[in-house]
């Protein structure tokens, strides 16, 4: 059975957007398409064949009602991501390339939606980037390192946006404490904060260091609000459940293009 309209934000768990949701709203369509293509997903390093982690998430839109969800995240090399939401309503989401496939086991309803990873699951995108990507995906998205400075154990790196995005964006400021990512802040051309992504705490496994808490705070636009999550029970290279490996969206899913 296929839906003809999207479920609520609580059920569907599509939140604010990380760097590129704001970009899609504020910048020319040509740059939006380029940045979406460059940020479609996460490519796991060769040493990581599988990754699983438990999450608890709160989405608090500006002027709206907070929503909570929890469940498990499964990653399989090279780039497959599957999210099992257990509360408030059971659902399974598979992220693969430009597709977010969503399935409701209790009703058999399903979606196949065209969007990017960073748009659809920013809290998860930030968690993985915080542990796997030294520059939090900025270079892959067209940003160029301008300068950096060190204050004690803290490093601040300043990145310039692509030329086609400079009417909307000023610098991106990436802050690290040692090897740990603390913050990615996006400024407008006048130096005001548009978006602030923060990481805190540490989950360590197999020589990798991931944040145990993340928050994505949007200060401008329709996505204003805070999307935050905490993580626990991280495992790397353990066998994934058989249902994860064999999951496929049922035939007849409705395709929605959100870009």
RODO-2510 file (C-alpha; in nm, 4 decimals, decimal comma):
residues 259
     n   res          X          Y          Z
     1     x     0,0000     0,0000     0,0000
     2     x     0,1480     0,3399    -0,0946
     3     x     0,0788     0,6818     0,0553
     4     x    -0,0156     0,9766    -0,1603
     5     x     0,0932     1,2433     0,0902
     6     x     0,3853     1,2810     0,3273
     7     x     0,3436     1,1786     0,6921
     8     x     0,4067     1,4262     0,9708
     9     x     0,7580     1,5470     1,0506
    10     x     0,7498     1,3367     1,3677
    11     x     0,6773     1,0153     1,1816
    12     x     0,9039     1,0879     0,8898
    13     x     1,1990     1,2352     1,0874
    14     x     1,3116     1,4695     0,8064
    15     x     1,4494     1,7725     0,9945
    16     x     1,6265     2,1001     0,9218
    17     x     1,9174     2,0416     0,6874
    18     x     2,2855     2,0869     0,7740
    19     x     2,4889     2,3145     0,5439
    20     x     2,3021     2,2612     0,2209
    21     x     1,9397     2,2952     0,3244
    22     x     2,0228     2,6596     0,3869
    23     x     2,2134     2,6711     0,0598
    24     x     1,9206     2,5364    -0,1379
    25     x     1,6969     2,8082     0,0035
    26     x     1,9333     3,1026    -0,0385
    27     x     2,1678     3,0427    -0,3308
    28     x     2,1329     3,0063    -0,7102
    29     x     1,9956     2,6749    -0,8317
    30     x     2,3132     2,5914    -1,0215
    31     x     2,5230     2,5982    -0,7053
    32     x     2,2506     2,4166    -0,5120
    33     x     2,2597     2,1302    -0,7620
    34     x     2,6405     2,1110    -0,7489
    35     x     2,6557     2,1108    -0,3699
    36     x     2,3797     1,8495    -0,3467
    37     x     2,5696     1,6197    -0,5804
    38     x     2,8886     1,6605    -0,3771
    39     x     2,7153     1,5903    -0,0451
    40     x     2,4900     1,2981    -0,1294
    41     x     2,6318     1,0549     0,1215
    42     x     2,9084     0,9256     0,3406
    43     x     3,1840     0,7061     0,1996
    44     x     3,3149     0,4798     0,4746
    45     x     3,6921     0,4320     0,4936
    46     x     3,8254     0,0926     0,3871
    47     x     3,8922    -0,0088     0,7477
    48     x     3,5215     0,0222     0,8364
    49     x     3,3011    -0,2459     0,6842
    50     x     3,0038    -0,1938     0,9189
    51     x     2,9028     0,0559     1,1856
    52     x     2,6050     0,0603     1,4194
    53     x     2,5037     0,3104     1,6880
    54     x     2,1999     0,3855     1,9013
    55     x     2,0497     0,7357     1,8893
    56     x     1,7993     0,9522     2,0772
    57     x     1,6926     1,2698     1,8959
    58     x     1,4974     1,5865     1,9736
    59     x     1,3786     1,8250     1,7032
    60     x     1,2691     2,1684     1,8329
    61     x     1,1434     2,3994     1,5540
    62     x     1,1339     2,7715     1,6296
    63     x     0,7876     2,8528     1,7579
    64     x     0,6746     2,4910     1,7293
    65     x     0,6344     2,1785     1,9402
    66     x     0,9411     1,9653     2,0158
    67     x     0,9436     1,6111     1,8814
    68     x     1,1464     1,3146     2,0025
    69     x     1,2522     0,9917     1,8362
    70     x     1,4955     0,7098     1,9022
    71     x     1,6322     0,3986     1,7393
    72     x     1,9382     0,2515     1,5678
    73     x     2,1635     0,3507     1,2801
    74     x     2,3405     0,0935     1,0632
    75     x     2,6112     0,1686     0,8050
    76     x     2,7487    -0,0819     0,5542
    77     x     3,0471    -0,0196     0,3245
    78     x     3,0908     0,1574     0,1030
    79     x     2,8051     0,4054     0,1603
    80     x     2,4772     0,2391     0,2608
    81     x     2,2990     0,3855     0,5652
    82     x     1,9885     0,2393     0,7259
    83     x     1,7994     0,3976     1,0181
    84     x     1,5497     0,2013     1,2274
    85     x     1,3222     0,4372     1,4222
    86     x     1,1640     0,2561     1,7162
    87     x     0,9806     0,5515     1,8784
    88     x     0,7411     0,7307     1,8401
    89     x     0,6390     0,5145     1,5418
    90     x     0,8268     0,2228     1,3917
    91     x     0,9845     0,2971     1,0561
    92     x     1,2888     0,1986     0,8520
    93     x     1,4799     0,4507     0,6412
    94     x     1,7461     0,3579     0,3893
    95     x     1,9807     0,6268     0,2524
    96     x     2,1550     0,5307    -0,0697
    97     x     2,2853     0,7894    -0,3147
    98     x     2,0098     1,0431    -0,3794
    99     x     1,7374     0,8190    -0,2392
   100     x     1,5802     0,8147     0,1065
   101     x     1,3547     0,5107     0,1200
   102     x     1,1082     0,4976     0,4084
   103     x     0,9012     0,1966     0,5130
   104     x     0,6382     0,1526     0,7864
   105     x     0,6366    -0,2181     0,8853
   106     x     0,3058    -0,2037     1,0744
   107     x     0,1055    -0,0697     0,7791
   108     x     0,3164    -0,1688     0,4796
   109     x     0,3244     0,1937     0,3614
   110     x     0,6392     0,3168     0,1879
   111     x     0,8145     0,6097     0,0193
   112     x     1,1046     0,6518    -0,2180
   113     x     1,2082     1,0171    -0,1971
   114     x     1,4701     1,2009    -0,4016
   115     x     1,6838     1,4200    -0,1762
   116     x     2,0383     1,4359    -0,0392
   117     x     2,1805     1,2817     0,2781
   118     x     2,2740     1,6177     0,4304
   119     x     1,9221     1,7527     0,3696
   120     x     1,7340     1,4539     0,5038
   121     x     1,9337     1,3458     0,8111
   122     x     2,1573     1,6340     0,9240
   123     x     2,1959     1,5057     1,2813
   124     x     2,3321     1,1759     1,1491
   125     x     2,5357     1,3449     0,8759
   126     x     2,7087     1,5587     1,1412
   127     x     2,7775     1,2557     1,3634
   128     x     2,9485     1,0645     1,0819
   129     x     3,1368     1,3675     0,9497
   130     x     3,2560     1,4433     1,3020
   131     x     3,4219     1,1038     1,3209
   132     x     3,5302     1,0384     0,9627
   133     x     3,5968     1,3642     0,7757
   134     x     3,8726     1,6022     0,8863
   135     x     3,7112     1,9091     0,7280
   136     x     3,3466     1,8100     0,7967
   137     x     3,2764     1,7820     0,4234
   138     x     3,3531     2,1467     0,3422
   139     x     3,6090     2,0829     0,0667
   140     x     3,3838     1,8301    -0,1070
   141     x     3,1112     2,0956    -0,1036
   142     x     3,3196     2,3563    -0,2858
   143     x     3,4609     2,5506     0,0089
   144     x     3,8289     2,6551     0,0089
   145     x     4,0518     2,6823     0,3168
   146     x     4,1527     3,0478     0,3632
   147     x     4,3493     3,0408     0,6885
   148     x     4,3689     2,8776     1,0286
   149     x     4,4871     2,9748     1,3737
   150     x     4,5683     2,7832     1,6913
   151     x     4,4917     2,8877     2,0477
   152     x     4,6335     2,6325     2,2865
   153     x     4,4824     2,2947     2,1922
   154     x     4,2035     2,4566     1,9883
   155     x     4,2301     2,5123     1,6117
   156     x     4,0096     2,7489     1,4104
   157     x     3,9951     2,6999     1,0326
   158     x     3,8279     2,9614     0,8097
   159     x     3,6800     2,8495     0,4782
   160     x     3,5544     3,0596     0,1854
   161     x     3,2363     2,9501     0,0048
   162     x     3,2164     2,8865    -0,3706
   163     x     3,1968     3,2074    -0,5750
   164     x     2,8385     3,1304    -0,6784
   165     x     2,7315     3,1165    -0,3097
   166     x     2,8940     3,4347    -0,1794
   167     x     2,5795     3,6470    -0,1950
   168     x     2,4319     3,4222     0,0733
   169     x     2,7359     3,2997     0,2676
   170     x     3,0439     3,4480     0,4275
   171     x     3,2991     3,2239     0,5962
   172     x     3,2537     2,8774     0,7382
   173     x     3,4449     2,8428     1,0661
   174     x     3,5516     2,4936     1,1710
   175     x     3,6686     2,4503     1,5318
   176     x     3,8576     2,1477     1,6660
   177     x     3,9960     2,0593     2,0074
   178     x     4,2870     1,8329     1,9250
   179     x     4,1383     1,5828     1,6798
   180     x     3,7807     1,6245     1,8027
   181     x     3,5372     1,8358     1,5985
   182     x     3,3687     2,0956     1,8213
   183     x     3,1785     2,3234     1,5859
   184     x     3,1064     2,4171     1,2251
   185     x     2,9594     2,7672     1,2044
   186     x     2,8243     2,9205     0,8840
   187     x     2,8234     3,3008     0,8620
   188     x     2,6472     3,5354     0,6235
   189     x     2,8469     3,7974     0,4246
   190     x     2,8106     4,0429     0,7179
   191     x     2,9540     3,7946     0,9675
   192     x     2,6254     3,6975     1,1331
   193     x     2,5626     3,3344     1,2224
   194     x     2,3275     3,1479     0,9894
   195     x     2,3915     2,7932     1,1048
   196     x     2,5841     2,6405     1,3941
   197     x     2,6642     2,2683     1,4184
   198     x     2,8128     2,1566     1,7504
   199     x     2,9671     1,8280     1,8667
   200     x     3,0514     1,7234     2,2214
   201     x     3,1518     1,4129     2,4146
   202     x     3,3365     1,1192     2,2661
   203     x     3,2591     0,7674     2,1473
   204     x     3,5767     0,5740     2,0682
   205     x     3,5995     0,2445     1,8846
   206     x     3,8707     0,0785     1,6732
   207     x     4,0861     0,3925     1,6745
   208     x     3,8020     0,6175     1,5548
   209     x     3,6565     0,9009     1,7611
   210     x     3,2953     1,0086     1,7113
   211     x     3,0940     1,2738     1,8989
   212     x     2,8464     1,1377     2,1517
   213     x     2,6225     1,4446     2,1156
   214     x     2,5503     1,6745     1,8200
   215     x     2,3238     1,9713     1,7582
   216     x     2,2278     2,1470     1,4346
   217     x     2,1006     2,5000     1,5044
   218     x     1,9539     2,7082     1,2188
   219     x     1,9071     3,0809     1,2845
   220     x     1,7485     3,1926     0,9574
   221     x     1,4918     3,0658     0,7091
   222     x     1,2084     2,8167     0,7225
   223     x     1,4252     2,5611     0,9025
   224     x     1,4889     2,7767     1,2122
   225     x     1,5261     2,5669     1,5230
   226     x     1,7468     2,3030     1,6824
   227     x     1,7960     1,9394     1,5849
   228     x     1,9964     1,7532     1,8499
   229     x     2,0876     1,3907     1,9155
   230     x     2,2865     1,1741     2,1523
   231     x     2,4585     0,8479     2,0592
   232     x     2,5580     0,5331     2,2473
   233     x     2,6500     0,1652     2,2018
   234     x     2,8765     0,2247     1,9026
   235     x     3,0160    -0,0844     1,7301
   236     x     3,2451    -0,1106     1,4276
   237     x     3,2926    -0,4167     1,2038
   238     x     3,0460    -0,6339     1,3938
   239     x     2,8010    -0,8345     1,1779
   240     x     2,4825    -0,6400     1,1071
   241     x     2,1419    -0,8012     1,1659
   242     x     2,0312    -1,0130     0,8723
   243     x     1,7212    -0,7994     0,8126
   244     x     1,9466    -0,4937     0,7684
   245     x     2,1555    -0,6658     0,5029
   246     x     1,8509    -0,7898     0,3104
   247     x     1,6179    -0,4903     0,3497
   248     x     1,4440    -0,3701     0,0316
   249     x     1,1610    -0,1242    -0,0115
   250     x     0,8360    -0,2924    -0,1169
   251     x     0,7233    -0,2528    -0,4780
   252     x     0,4840     0,0378    -0,5372
   253     x     0,6438     0,3123    -0,3291
   254     x     0,5456     0,6684    -0,4211
   255     x     0,8354     0,8849    -0,5473
   256     x     0,8503     1,2431    -0,4164
   257     x     1,1152     1,4842    -0,5444
   258     x     1,1804     1,7384    -0,2676
   259     x     1,4524     1,9442    -0,4403
***
